[in-house]
Amino acid sequence: CPMNPLYQAICPLWKLDKYGANIAFSGYWKDANNKEEYLSKNVFLPDINNERAAKNATYKANMLRLERYVLVEATVDTMLVPRETSHHGFWDWGDEWGHVVPLEASAGFEGDWIGLRTLAATGRLEKLTFSGDHLRFTSEWWTKNILPVFAGDGGRKLPEAAMGIPSAISAEA
């Protein structure tokens, strides 16, 4: 369980039925030591990642409609374990707490199950990191790295108007 007081309090109950507990992170749980149970009992993650034998072509088609898919990893994440899951990385099956398989070496990437290989090949997959804990980035980091994505500026330069700078002032500078 994540090293968070709230999760530590409910973790004993969750462990009774990891995939069936009515707790938000149950759908995100992936037991690296039991692939069959994960695929059969988790109702969310293996489905959305197209990890089951029957692939959902709509998931891949929808991902490929994205202009850009940005993944953000906190380098000292205490919520996501392993932290590389934010970049679609995960432990080798049967090797929990061991070797993390990066996205590019995963079966899902190699098989392009949800279009991540295609997004990467077309320059639309971006993997970012920041020094900090889960979702604890600074507003400066957010402004520099994330807002340009929403502004549609692949060059990472925000227009002055998006930063709240009137054009008359920016023209004088």
C-alpha positions, 0 to 999 in steps of 0.5 A: 500500500502507498505510504500515506496515512489514509491508505495505511488505515484502509489497506488491511481491508483492501487486502481482503479483496484487492480487485473487488474492494470498493476503493478507488485504487483497486482498479489500478492495482496490478499484482506483479506476482499473479498475472492470471488473477490480475487479468481475470479480476481487475475490471479496469486496468487490463481492459483500458491497456488492452492487456487481455487476449481480445483487443478493443480496437476503439481504445487504440483508435481513440489514443491515436486521435491524440495530438500529444500524450504526455506522461509525467513521472514524479522521481520520489513518488510515494503513491505510485509503486513503482513510480515508473508506472506513470510512464507505463513501466512496471515490474517484470511478471513474477518480479515485484520489487525487482526489475522495472520493464520500461514502456518501450520494452513492454509487450503492450508497446511492442504490440502497439495494443493502445497505440503508444508505439505509434504515438512515439514513432510520430513524435506524439508521446512525451515522457516528462519527469520532475523532482518531487512526490506524486502531483507535487510539482511546482507552479513554475514546472507546470507553467514551463512543461504542461501549459504549453501542451494545452496551448497547442505549442509544440515548441514549448513557448507560451503566447504572452496572452496565455501567461497573462501578459498584455500584448502591448507590454510584451511588444515593448519589452 
